Amino acid sequence: MIILIQKKKLIFFGFFAADGCITDYEMKFSISSKDIDILNKIKTVMNSESEIKSYKNYGSFINSSDVSVFSISNQYLVKALRNLGFDSNKTTSCTFPNISEEFYLPFIRGYFDGDGSLTKYVANDGYERYSCSICGTESFLLFVKNYLEQKYNCKFNSKLIKRFDTENCCYALAMSGKKNSIHFLNLLYKNSNIYLDRKYNRYLTLKAIQ
């Protein structure tokens, strides 16, 4: 039971690495209200009595119609996050945390739910194509790339994409093709019942396409 809870927490810590922030006394998640399901899951697993609040034009979500915010004031969790290497500047300083390898995939799943995407597009030949990508710091993404390629034969594009002209942030790690995307997502979502519903449902839709 302890291992199960720890895996669940590592999923949420991964989500925090992508979409959370930390202060001296609390961890906070701010997301579009269309994805409030993941906040409810965090609230349940963390056994928190804190309220999930809704706002308009909150923080960096300018012109957003509805934003959901969930904060947990807990010094133990803040300390745990800091021990994993996260701080208030994680957007530019985030590296892959020093955790047991058994938790790598749950952590990456949480991070993908926060800062990953599954995209369908029409290529120049007129056919539909698919791609997966994850945004983050160069060091974080290179660790993920090297681990998943060597351990699970995932096939990412050879180079990271620099998305913004700022130091260490932000890069994108991408892969192309339906087969590659399904293989990657199968790894993340296998035997999982905790995920961001919207992205999980897109994954199921992709798997169902023959």
Buried (B, 14 or more C-beta within 10 A) or exposed (E): EEEEEBBBBBBBBBBBBBBBBBEEEBBBBBBBBEBBBBBEBBBEBBEBEBEBEEBEEBEEBEEBEBBBBBBBEBEEBBEBBEEBBBEEEBBEBBBBBEBEEEBBBBBBBBBBBBBBBBEBEEEEEEEEBBBBBBBBBBBBBBBBBEBBEEEEEBBBBEEBEEEEEEEBBBBBBBBBEBEBBBBBBEBBBEEEEBBBBEBBEBBEEBBEEE
